[in-house]
Amino acid sequence: MASATYDIGLAAPDEAPAVAQVLQEAARWITTWRAQLWDPALLGEAFAAPFIARGEVLTARIGGEIAGVVIVEPEDPHFWPERPPGEALYLHKLAVRRAHAGAGVPAALMGHAAGLARAQDRSLLRLDCDLPLAPFYERLGFRKVDEIDVRHPEAGPMRVVRMEHVLAAQPA
């Protein structure tokens, strides 16, 4: 599929069902090529709604349909506890509808997240991922920082790659 132009913005409160559907579709697709990473049963409206209420869910739309989502948080005490507040925007649960795979949805979402980070005087985007996903994020401009073992309060123990993208200063 060729790259498309997406309308990027924050999810509205009434979009929790649609955001949950995108997350659940991605969670199910992941199991077609690897062990379960996210449990679709845990990614319903009740999961999405609090993030949406806090203005932390970006959506990429085309033709009114949500093609992809990502959660953007101001801090990440579970995966980046030693980092000082305010220096980065933290990304979680990047998910793309299969109908829009290969069309640039992740790059569009990351570009918008970078703009949000700069607007908040943050110089980095950070995320954590499974080791096999690191090359995907490297293609989006992230670099591997390290690998760590964490015990997430909901997901339990896991090994993750921590990655960051240094944001270029905005032109004056």
PAPAZA-429534 format. One line per 3 residues: number of its first residue (from 1); their letters; for each residue x, y, z of N, C-alpha, C, O, CB. Coordinates in nm, 2 decimals. Glycine has a CB too. Layout:
# PAPAZA-429534
NUM = A = X,Y,Z,X,Y,Z,X,Y,Z,X,Y,Z,X,Y,Z ~ ... .
//
This chain:
# PAPAZA-429534
1 = MAS = 0.08,-0.12,0.00,0.00,0.00,0.00,0.09,0.12,0.00,0.19,0.13,0.07,-0.10,0.00,0.12 ~ 0.06,0.22,-0.08,0.13,0.34,-0.09,0.11,0.43,0.04,0.01,0.41,0.11,0.10,0.42,-0.21 ~ 0.20,0.52,0.07,0.19,0.61,0.18,0.07,0.70,0.16,0.04,0.74,0.05,0.31,0.69,0.20 .
4 = ATY = 0.00,0.72,0.27,-0.12,0.81,0.26,-0.10,0.93,0.35,0.00,0.93,0.43,-0.25,0.73,0.31 ~ -0.19,1.03,0.34,-0.18,1.14,0.43,-0.29,1.12,0.54,-0.40,1.09,0.51,-0.21,1.28,0.35 ~ -0.24,1.13,0.66,-0.33,1.10,0.77,-0.36,1.22,0.85,-0.28,1.32,0.86,-0.27,0.99,0.87 .
7 = DIG = -0.48,1.23,0.90,-0.52,1.33,1.00,-0.49,1.28,1.13,-0.55,1.19,1.18,-0.68,1.37,0.98 ~ -0.39,1.35,1.20,-0.35,1.31,1.33,-0.40,1.40,1.44,-0.40,1.52,1.42,-0.19,1.31,1.33 ~ -0.45,1.34,1.55,-0.50,1.42,1.66,-0.53,1.33,1.78,-0.51,1.21,1.77,-0.63,1.49,1.62 .
10 = LAA = -0.58,1.39,1.88,-0.61,1.32,2.00,-0.75,1.25,1.99,-0.84,1.31,1.93,-0.61,1.42,2.12 ~ -0.75,1.14,2.05,-0.88,1.06,2.05,-0.98,1.13,2.14,-0.95,1.19,2.24,-0.86,0.92,2.10 ~ -1.11,1.13,2.10,-1.21,1.19,2.17,-1.27,1.09,2.27,-1.26,0.97,2.24,-1.33,1.25,2.08 .
13 = PDE = -1.33,1.13,2.38,-1.38,1.04,2.48,-1.48,0.93,2.42,-1.48,0.82,2.47,-1.45,1.11,2.59 ~ -1.56,0.97,2.33,-1.65,0.87,2.27,-1.58,0.77,2.17,-1.65,0.68,2.12,-1.76,0.94,2.20 ~ -1.45,0.78,2.16,-1.38,0.69,2.06,-1.31,0.58,2.13,-1.24,0.50,2.07,-1.28,0.77,1.99 .
16 = APA = -1.34,0.56,2.26,-1.28,0.45,2.34,-1.31,0.31,2.27,-1.22,0.23,2.26,-1.33,0.44,2.48 ~ -1.43,0.29,2.22,-1.45,0.16,2.15,-1.37,0.14,2.03,-1.31,0.03,2.00,-1.60,0.15,2.11 ~ -1.35,0.25,1.95,-1.27,0.24,1.82,-1.13,0.22,1.85,-1.06,0.14,1.79,-1.30,0.36,1.74 .
19 = VAQ = -1.08,0.29,1.95,-0.93,0.28,1.99,-0.91,0.14,2.04,-0.81,0.08,2.00,-0.90,0.39,2.10 ~ -1.00,0.09,2.12,-0.99,-0.05,2.18,-0.98,-0.15,2.06,-0.91,-0.25,2.06,-1.10,-0.08,2.28 ~ -1.07,-0.13,1.96,-1.07,-0.22,1.85,-0.94,-0.23,1.77,-0.89,-0.33,1.73,-1.18,-0.18,1.75 .
22 = VLQ = -0.87,-0.11,1.76,-0.74,-0.11,1.69,-0.64,-0.18,1.77,-0.56,-0.26,1.72,-0.70,0.04,1.67 ~ -0.64,-0.15,1.90,-0.54,-0.22,1.99,-0.57,-0.37,1.99,-0.47,-0.45,1.99,-0.56,-0.17,2.13 ~ -0.69,-0.41,2.00,-0.72,-0.56,2.00,-0.69,-0.62,1.87,-0.64,-0.74,1.87,-0.87,-0.58,2.04 .
25 = EAA = -0.71,-0.56,1.76,-0.68,-0.61,1.63,-0.53,-0.64,1.62,-0.48,-0.74,1.57,-0.73,-0.52,1.52 ~ -0.45,-0.54,1.67,-0.30,-0.55,1.66,-0.26,-0.66,1.76,-0.17,-0.74,1.72,-0.24,-0.42,1.71 ~ -0.32,-0.67,1.87,-0.28,-0.78,1.97,-0.30,-0.92,1.91,-0.22,-1.01,1.92,-0.36,-0.76,2.10 .
28 = RWI = -0.42,-0.93,1.84,-0.44,-1.06,1.78,-0.35,-1.09,1.66,-0.30,-1.20,1.64,-0.59,-1.06,1.73 ~ -0.32,-0.99,1.58,-0.23,-1.00,1.47,-0.09,-1.04,1.51,-0.02,-1.13,1.45,-0.22,-0.87,1.38 ~ -0.04,-0.98,1.62,0.09,-1.02,1.68,0.11,-1.17,1.70,0.21,-1.22,1.67,0.12,-0.94,1.81 .
31 = TTW = 0.00,-1.23,1.74,0.01,-1.38,1.77,0.02,-1.46,1.64,0.04,-1.58,1.65,-0.11,-1.42,1.85 ~ 0.00,-1.40,1.53,0.02,-1.47,1.40,0.17,-1.49,1.37,0.20,-1.58,1.28,-0.05,-1.40,1.29 ~ 0.26,-1.42,1.43,0.40,-1.43,1.40,0.49,-1.45,1.53,0.61,-1.46,1.51,0.44,-1.32,1.32 .
34 = RAQ = 0.43,-1.44,1.65,0.51,-1.46,1.77,0.42,-1.49,1.88,0.29,-1.49,1.87,0.59,-1.33,1.80 ~ 0.48,-1.52,2.00,0.39,-1.54,2.12,0.32,-1.41,2.15,0.36,-1.30,2.11,0.48,-1.59,2.24 ~ 0.21,-1.43,2.23,0.13,-1.32,2.27,0.21,-1.21,2.34,0.29,-1.24,2.44,0.01,-1.36,2.36 .
37 = LWD = 0.20,-1.09,2.30,0.27,-0.97,2.36,0.17,-0.90,2.44,0.20,-0.86,2.56,0.33,-0.88,2.25 ~ 0.05,-0.87,2.39,-0.06,-0.80,2.46,-0.18,-0.89,2.46,-0.21,-0.96,2.36,-0.09,-0.66,2.39 ~ -0.25,-0.89,2.57,-0.37,-0.97,2.58,-0.49,-0.89,2.53,-0.52,-0.79,2.59,-0.39,-1.02,2.73 .
40 = PAL = -0.55,-0.93,2.42,-0.66,-0.85,2.36,-0.77,-0.83,2.47,-0.84,-0.72,2.46,-0.72,-0.92,2.24 ~ -0.79,-0.92,2.55,-0.90,-0.91,2.65,-0.88,-0.80,2.75,-0.97,-0.74,2.81,-0.92,-1.04,2.73 ~ -0.75,-0.76,2.77,-0.72,-0.65,2.86,-0.71,-0.51,2.79,-0.69,-0.41,2.86,-0.58,-0.67,2.92 .
43 = LGE = -0.73,-0.51,2.66,-0.72,-0.38,2.58,-0.86,-0.33,2.54,-0.86,-0.27,2.43,-0.63,-0.41,2.46 ~ -0.96,-0.35,2.62,-1.09,-0.30,2.58,-1.11,-0.15,2.61,-1.02,-0.08,2.64,-1.19,-0.38,2.65 ~ -1.24,-0.11,2.61,-1.27,0.03,2.64,-1.22,0.07,2.77,-1.18,0.19,2.79,-1.42,0.05,2.62 .
46 = AFA = -1.23,-0.01,2.87,-1.19,0.02,3.01,-1.04,0.05,3.01,-1.00,0.14,3.09,-1.22,-0.09,3.11 ~ -0.96,-0.01,2.93,-0.82,0.02,2.92,-0.80,0.15,2.85,-0.72,0.24,2.90,-0.75,-0.09,2.84 ~ -0.86,0.17,2.74,-0.84,0.29,2.65,-0.90,0.42,2.71,-0.83,0.53,2.70,-0.90,0.27,2.52 .
49 = APF = -1.01,0.41,2.78,-1.08,0.54,2.83,-1.00,0.63,2.92,-1.00,0.75,2.89,-1.20,0.50,2.90 ~ -0.93,0.58,3.02,-0.85,0.67,3.10,-0.74,0.74,3.02,-0.71,0.86,3.05,-0.79,0.59,3.22 ~ -0.67,0.67,2.93,-0.57,0.74,2.85,-0.63,0.85,2.76,-0.57,0.95,2.75,-0.49,0.63,2.76 .
52 = IAR = -0.74,0.82,2.71,-0.81,0.91,2.62,-0.85,1.03,2.71,-0.84,1.15,2.66,-0.94,0.85,2.55 ~ -0.91,1.01,2.83,-0.95,1.12,2.91,-0.84,1.21,2.95,-0.86,1.33,2.97,-1.02,1.06,3.04 ~ -0.72,1.16,2.96,-0.60,1.24,3.00,-0.54,1.30,2.87,-0.44,1.37,2.88,-0.50,1.15,3.07 .
55 = GEV = -0.59,1.28,2.76,-0.54,1.34,2.63,-0.41,1.27,2.59,-0.32,1.34,2.54,-0.51,1.48,2.65 ~ -0.40,1.14,2.61,-0.27,1.07,2.59,-0.28,0.97,2.47,-0.19,0.88,2.45,-0.23,0.99,2.71 ~ -0.39,0.97,2.39,-0.40,0.88,2.28,-0.41,0.96,2.15,-0.50,1.03,2.12,-0.53,0.79,2.29 .
58 = LTA = -0.30,0.94,2.07,-0.30,0.99,1.93,-0.36,0.90,1.84,-0.34,0.77,1.85,-0.16,1.03,1.89 ~ -0.44,0.95,1.74,-0.50,0.87,1.64,-0.45,0.92,1.50,-0.44,1.04,1.48,-0.65,0.86,1.65 ~ -0.44,0.83,1.41,-0.42,0.86,1.27,-0.54,0.81,1.20,-0.58,0.70,1.20,-0.28,0.79,1.21 .
61 = RIG = -0.60,0.91,1.12,-0.73,0.87,1.05,-0.71,0.90,0.90,-0.63,0.98,0.86,-0.84,0.96,1.11 ~ -0.78,0.82,0.83,-0.80,0.84,0.69,-0.94,0.81,0.65,-1.00,0.71,0.69,-0.70,0.75,0.60 ~ -1.01,0.90,0.59,-1.15,0.89,0.55,-1.23,0.87,0.68,-1.34,0.80,0.67,-1.16,0.77,0.46 .
64 = GEI = -1.20,0.93,0.79,-1.28,0.92,0.91,-1.25,0.80,0.99,-1.29,0.79,1.11,-1.42,0.93,0.87 ~ -1.18,0.70,0.94,-1.16,0.58,1.01,-1.02,0.59,1.08,-0.93,0.64,1.03,-1.15,0.46,0.91 ~ -1.02,0.54,1.20,-0.89,0.53,1.28,-0.81,0.42,1.22,-0.85,0.30,1.22,-0.92,0.51,1.43 .
67 = AGV = -0.69,0.46,1.16,-0.60,0.36,1.10,-0.50,0.32,1.20,-0.44,0.21,1.18,-0.54,0.43,0.98 ~ -0.46,0.40,1.30,-0.36,0.36,1.40,-0.37,0.45,1.52,-0.43,0.56,1.52,-0.22,0.37,1.33 ~ -0.31,0.40,1.63,-0.31,0.47,1.75,-0.17,0.46,1.82,-0.10,0.36,1.79,-0.42,0.42,1.85 .
70 = VIV = -0.14,0.55,1.91,-0.03,0.53,2.00,-0.06,0.61,2.13,-0.12,0.72,2.12,0.11,0.58,1.93 ~ -0.02,0.56,2.24,-0.03,0.63,2.37,0.09,0.71,2.39,0.21,0.66,2.38,-0.06,0.52,2.49 ~ 0.08,0.84,2.43,0.19,0.93,2.46,0.17,0.97,2.60,0.07,1.03,2.64,0.19,1.05,2.36 .
73 = EPE = 0.27,0.94,2.68,0.27,0.98,2.83,0.38,1.07,2.87,0.49,1.06,2.81,0.27,0.85,2.91 ~ 0.36,1.16,2.96,0.46,1.25,3.00,0.57,1.19,3.09,0.68,1.24,3.09,0.40,1.36,3.08 ~ 0.55,1.07,3.15,0.65,1.00,3.23,0.63,0.85,3.21,0.52,0.81,3.16,0.64,1.04,3.38 .
76 = DPH = 0.73,0.77,3.25,0.72,0.63,3.24,0.80,0.57,3.36,0.91,0.52,3.34,0.77,0.57,3.10 ~ 0.74,0.56,3.47,0.81,0.51,3.59,0.84,0.36,3.59,0.93,0.32,3.66,0.74,0.55,3.71 ~ 0.77,0.29,3.51,0.79,0.14,3.51,0.91,0.10,3.42,0.99,0.02,3.47,0.67,0.07,3.45 .
79 = FWP = 0.93,0.17,3.31,1.04,0.13,3.22,1.16,0.23,3.22,1.27,0.19,3.18,0.99,0.12,3.08 ~ 1.13,0.35,3.26,1.24,0.45,3.27,1.24,0.52,3.40,1.24,0.65,3.41,1.22,0.56,3.15 ~ 1.25,0.45,3.51,1.23,0.52,3.64,1.35,0.61,3.68,1.33,0.71,3.76,1.22,0.41,3.75 .
82 = ERP = 1.46,0.59,3.62,1.58,0.68,3.66,1.59,0.80,3.58,1.68,0.89,3.61,1.71,0.60,3.65 ~ 1.51,0.82,3.48,1.52,0.94,3.40,1.44,1.06,3.46,1.33,1.04,3.52,1.46,0.91,3.26 ~ 1.50,1.18,3.45,1.44,1.30,3.51,1.31,1.34,3.44,1.30,1.32,3.32,1.53,1.42,3.51 .
85 = PGE = 1.21,1.39,3.51,1.08,1.43,3.45,1.11,1.54,3.35,1.20,1.62,3.37,0.99,1.47,3.56 ~ 1.02,1.54,3.25,1.02,1.66,3.16,1.11,1.65,3.04,1.11,1.74,2.96,1.05,1.77,3.23 ~ 1.20,1.55,3.03,1.30,1.55,2.92,1.25,1.47,2.80,1.30,1.49,2.69,1.43,1.49,2.97 .
88 = ALY = 1.15,1.38,2.82,1.10,1.30,2.71,0.95,1.28,2.71,0.88,1.30,2.81,1.17,1.16,2.71 ~ 0.90,1.24,2.60,0.76,1.20,2.58,0.77,1.05,2.56,0.85,1.00,2.48,0.68,1.27,2.47 ~ 0.69,0.97,2.63,0.70,0.82,2.63,0.59,0.76,2.55,0.47,0.80,2.57,0.70,0.76,2.77 .
91 = LHK = 0.62,0.67,2.46,0.53,0.61,2.37,0.50,0.46,2.41,0.59,0.39,2.44,0.58,0.62,2.23 ~ 0.37,0.43,2.40,0.33,0.29,2.43,0.22,0.25,2.33,0.14,0.33,2.28,0.28,0.28,2.58 ~ 0.21,0.12,2.31,0.10,0.05,2.24,0.08,0.11,2.10,-0.04,0.14,2.06,-0.03,0.07,2.32 .
94 = LAV = 0.18,0.13,2.02,0.17,0.16,1.88,0.09,0.05,1.82,0.14,-0.06,1.82,0.30,0.19,1.81 ~ -0.02,0.08,1.75,-0.10,-0.02,1.69,-0.16,0.03,1.56,-0.20,0.15,1.55,-0.22,-0.07,1.78 ~ -0.16,-0.05,1.45,-0.21,-0.01,1.32,-0.30,-0.12,1.27,-0.28,-0.24,1.28,-0.09,0.00,1.22 .
97 = RRA = -0.42,-0.07,1.22,-0.51,-0.16,1.16,-0.44,-0.23,1.04,-0.37,-0.17,0.96,-0.64,-0.09,1.11 ~ -0.46,-0.36,1.02,-0.40,-0.43,0.91,-0.43,-0.38,0.78,-0.35,-0.38,0.69,-0.44,-0.58,0.92 ~ -0.55,-0.32,0.76,-0.58,-0.26,0.63,-0.49,-0.14,0.59,-0.49,-0.10,0.48,-0.73,-0.22,0.63 .
100 = HAG = -0.42,-0.09,0.69,-0.34,0.03,0.67,-0.19,-0.01,0.69,-0.10,0.08,0.69,-0.38,0.14,0.76 ~ -0.16,-0.13,0.70,-0.02,-0.17,0.72,0.07,-0.13,0.60,0.02,-0.15,0.49,-0.01,-0.33,0.75 ~ 0.19,-0.08,0.62,0.27,-0.05,0.52,0.25,0.09,0.45,0.31,0.12,0.35,0.27,-0.15,0.41 .
103 = AGV = 0.15,0.16,0.51,0.12,0.29,0.45,0.17,0.41,0.53,0.12,0.52,0.50,-0.03,0.30,0.44 ~ 0.26,0.39,0.62,0.32,0.50,0.69,0.25,0.55,0.81,0.28,0.66,0.86,0.33,0.62,0.59 ~ 0.16,0.47,0.87,0.09,0.52,0.99,0.19,0.54,1.10,0.18,0.64,1.17,-0.02,0.41,1.03 .
106 = PAA = 0.28,0.44,1.13,0.37,0.47,1.25,0.45,0.60,1.23,0.47,0.67,1.33,0.46,0.35,1.26 ~ 0.50,0.62,1.11,0.58,0.74,1.09,0.50,0.87,1.11,0.55,0.96,1.17,0.64,0.74,0.95 ~ 0.38,0.86,1.07,0.29,0.98,1.08,0.26,1.00,1.23,0.27,1.12,1.28,0.16,0.96,1.01 .
109 = LMG = 0.23,0.90,1.31,0.21,0.91,1.45,0.33,0.96,1.52,0.33,1.05,1.61,0.16,0.78,1.51 ~ 0.45,0.90,1.49,0.58,0.94,1.55,0.61,1.09,1.52,0.66,1.16,1.61,0.69,0.85,1.51 ~ 0.58,1.13,1.40,0.61,1.27,1.36,0.52,1.37,1.45,0.57,1.47,1.49,0.58,1.29,1.22 .
112 = HAA = 0.40,1.33,1.47,0.31,1.42,1.55,0.35,1.41,1.69,0.35,1.52,1.76,0.16,1.37,1.53 ~ 0.39,1.30,1.74,0.44,1.28,1.88,0.56,1.37,1.90,0.58,1.43,2.01,0.47,1.14,1.92 ~ 0.65,1.37,1.80,0.77,1.46,1.81,0.73,1.60,1.82,0.79,1.68,1.90,0.86,1.44,1.69 .
115 = GLA = 0.63,1.65,1.75,0.58,1.78,1.76,0.53,1.82,1.89,0.55,1.92,1.95,0.48,1.81,1.65 ~ 0.45,1.72,1.95,0.40,1.74,2.09,0.51,1.75,2.19,0.51,1.84,2.28,0.31,1.62,2.12 ~ 0.61,1.67,2.17,0.73,1.67,2.27,0.80,1.80,2.26,0.83,1.87,2.36,0.83,1.56,2.23 .
118 = RAQ = 0.82,1.85,2.14,0.89,1.98,2.12,0.81,2.09,2.18,0.86,2.18,2.25,0.92,2.01,1.97 ~ 0.68,2.09,2.16,0.59,2.19,2.22,0.59,2.19,2.37,0.56,2.30,2.43,0.44,2.17,2.17 ~ 0.63,2.08,2.43,0.64,2.07,2.57,0.79,2.09,2.62,0.82,2.06,2.73,0.59,1.94,2.62 .
121 = DRS = 0.87,2.14,2.53,1.02,2.15,2.56,1.08,2.02,2.60,1.17,2.02,2.69,1.03,2.26,2.67 ~ 1.04,1.91,2.54,1.11,1.78,2.56,1.19,1.75,2.44,1.15,1.78,2.33,1.00,1.67,2.58 ~ 1.31,1.70,2.46,1.40,1.68,2.35,1.41,1.53,2.30,1.49,1.50,2.22,1.54,1.72,2.40 .
124 = LLR = 1.33,1.44,2.36,1.34,1.30,2.33,1.20,1.24,2.32,1.11,1.28,2.39,1.42,1.23,2.43 ~ 1.19,1.14,2.23,1.08,1.04,2.24,1.15,0.91,2.29,1.26,0.88,2.25,1.01,1.02,2.10 ~ 1.08,0.84,2.38,1.13,0.72,2.43,1.02,0.61,2.43,0.90,0.64,2.43,1.18,0.73,2.58 .
127 = LDC = 1.07,0.49,2.42,0.98,0.37,2.42,1.05,0.25,2.46,1.17,0.25,2.47,0.91,0.35,2.28 ~ 0.98,0.15,2.49,1.03,0.01,2.52,0.97,-0.08,2.43,0.85,-0.06,2.39,1.02,-0.03,2.67 ~ 1.04,-0.19,2.39,0.98,-0.29,2.30,1.05,-0.42,2.32,1.16,-0.43,2.38,0.99,-0.24,2.15 .
130 = DLP = 0.99,-0.52,2.26,1.06,-0.66,2.25,1.18,-0.65,2.16,1.18,-0.57,2.06,0.96,-0.76,2.20 ~ 1.28,-0.72,2.18,1.40,-0.72,2.10,1.38,-0.73,1.95,1.43,-0.66,1.87,1.50,-0.82,2.14 ~ 1.29,-0.82,1.91,1.27,-0.84,1.76,1.20,-0.71,1.70,1.21,-0.70,1.57,1.18,-0.95,1.74 .
133 = LAP = 1.14,-0.62,1.78,1.08,-0.50,1.72,1.18,-0.39,1.71,1.15,-0.28,1.65,0.97,-0.46,1.80 ~ 1.30,-0.40,1.77,1.40,-0.29,1.77,1.43,-0.24,1.63,1.44,-0.12,1.61,1.52,-0.33,1.84 ~ 1.46,-0.33,1.53,1.49,-0.28,1.40,1.38,-0.19,1.33,1.40,-0.10,1.26,1.52,-0.39,1.30 .
136 = FYE = 1.25,-0.23,1.36,1.14,-0.15,1.31,1.15,-0.01,1.37,1.14,0.09,1.29,1.00,-0.21,1.36 ~ 1.17,0.01,1.50,1.18,0.14,1.55,1.31,0.21,1.51,1.31,0.34,1.50,1.18,0.13,1.71 ~ 1.42,0.14,1.49,1.54,0.20,1.43,1.51,0.27,1.30,1.56,0.38,1.27,1.65,0.10,1.42 .
139 = RLG = 1.43,0.20,1.21,1.39,0.26,1.08,1.31,0.39,1.10,1.30,0.47,1.01,1.31,0.16,1.00 ~ 1.25,0.41,1.22,1.17,0.53,1.25,1.26,0.64,1.32,1.21,0.74,1.36,1.05,0.50,1.33 ~ 1.39,0.61,1.33,1.48,0.71,1.39,1.52,0.69,1.53,1.59,0.77,1.59,1.42,0.84,1.37 .
142 = FRK = 1.48,0.58,1.59,1.51,0.55,1.73,1.65,0.48,1.74,1.69,0.41,1.64,1.40,0.47,1.80 ~ 1.71,0.49,1.85,1.84,0.41,1.87,1.82,0.34,2.00,1.75,0.38,2.09,1.96,0.51,1.88 ~ 1.88,0.22,2.00,1.88,0.13,2.12,1.96,0.20,2.23,2.08,0.24,2.21,1.93,-0.01,2.09 .
145 = VDE = 1.90,0.21,2.35,1.97,0.26,2.47,2.03,0.15,2.55,2.15,0.15,2.58,1.88,0.35,2.56 ~ 1.95,0.05,2.58,1.99,-0.07,2.65,1.88,-0.17,2.65,1.77,-0.16,2.60,2.03,-0.03,2.80 ~ 1.91,-0.29,2.72,1.81,-0.39,2.74,1.80,-0.41,2.90,1.90,-0.41,2.96,1.85,-0.53,2.67 .
148 = IDV = 1.68,-0.41,2.95,1.66,-0.43,3.09,1.56,-0.53,3.12,1.47,-0.56,3.04,1.63,-0.29,3.16 ~ 1.56,-0.59,3.24,1.46,-0.67,3.29,1.37,-0.59,3.39,1.43,-0.52,3.47,1.52,-0.80,3.37 ~ 1.24,-0.59,3.37,1.15,-0.52,3.45,1.04,-0.61,3.50,1.01,-0.71,3.44,1.09,-0.39,3.37 .
151 = RHP = 0.98,-0.56,3.61,0.86,-0.63,3.66,0.75,-0.53,3.65,0.73,-0.44,3.74,0.88,-0.69,3.81 ~ 0.67,-0.53,3.55,0.56,-0.44,3.53,0.44,-0.48,3.62,0.41,-0.60,3.63,0.51,-0.43,3.38 ~ 0.37,-0.39,3.68,0.27,-0.42,3.78,0.15,-0.50,3.71,0.09,-0.58,3.78,0.21,-0.30,3.84 .
154 = EAG = 0.12,-0.48,3.59,0.01,-0.55,3.52,0.07,-0.67,3.44,0.01,-0.77,3.43,-0.07,-0.46,3.43 ~ 0.18,-0.65,3.37,0.23,-0.75,3.27,0.32,-0.85,3.33,0.35,-0.95,3.27,0.29,-0.68,3.16 ~ 0.38,-0.82,3.45,0.47,-0.91,3.52,0.61,-0.89,3.47,0.64,-0.79,3.41,0.43,-1.05,3.49 .
157 = PMR = 0.70,-0.99,3.49,0.84,-0.98,3.45,0.86,-0.99,3.30,0.79,-1.07,3.23,0.93,-1.09,3.52 ~ 0.95,-0.91,3.25,0.98,-0.91,3.11,1.11,-0.84,3.08,1.16,-0.76,3.16,0.87,-0.83,3.03 ~ 1.17,-0.88,2.97,1.29,-0.81,2.92,1.26,-0.72,2.80,1.19,-0.76,2.71,1.40,-0.92,2.88 .
160 = VVR = 1.30,-0.60,2.81,1.27,-0.50,2.70,1.39,-0.43,2.65,1.49,-0.42,2.72,1.17,-0.40,2.75 ~ 1.38,-0.38,2.53,1.48,-0.29,2.48,1.43,-0.15,2.50,1.31,-0.12,2.46,1.51,-0.32,2.32 ~ 1.51,-0.07,2.56,1.47,0.07,2.57,1.53,0.15,2.46,1.65,0.14,2.43,1.51,0.13,2.71 .
163 = MEH = 1.45,0.23,2.39,1.50,0.31,2.27,1.46,0.45,2.29,1.36,0.49,2.36,1.43,0.25,2.14 ~ 1.54,0.54,2.22,1.50,0.68,2.22,1.53,0.74,2.09,1.62,0.70,2.01,1.57,0.75,2.33 ~ 1.46,0.85,2.06,1.48,0.93,1.94,1.51,1.07,1.98,1.43,1.14,2.05,1.36,0.92,1.85 .
166 = VLA = 1.63,1.12,1.95,1.67,1.26,1.99,1.60,1.35,1.88,1.62,1.33,1.76,1.82,1.28,1.99 ~ 1.53,1.45,1.93,1.45,1.54,1.85,1.54,1.66,1.81,1.60,1.72,1.89,1.33,1.59,1.91 ~ 1.55,1.69,1.68,1.62,1.80,1.63,1.54,1.93,1.68,1.42,1.93,1.69,1.63,1.80,1.48 .
169 = AQP = 1.62,2.03,1.71,1.55,2.16,1.75,1.47,2.21,1.64,1.50,2.19,1.52,1.66,2.26,1.80 ~ 1.36,2.27,1.68,1.27,2.33,1.58,1.34,2.46,1.52,1.41,2.53,1.59,1.13,2.37,1.64 ~ 1.33,2.48,1.39,1.39,2.60,1.33,1.33,2.72,1.39,1.21,2.73,1.42,1.37,2.60,1.18 .
172 = A = 1.41,2.82,1.41,1.37,2.95,1.47,1.29,3.03,1.37,1.24,3.14,1.41,1.49,3.03,1.52 .
//
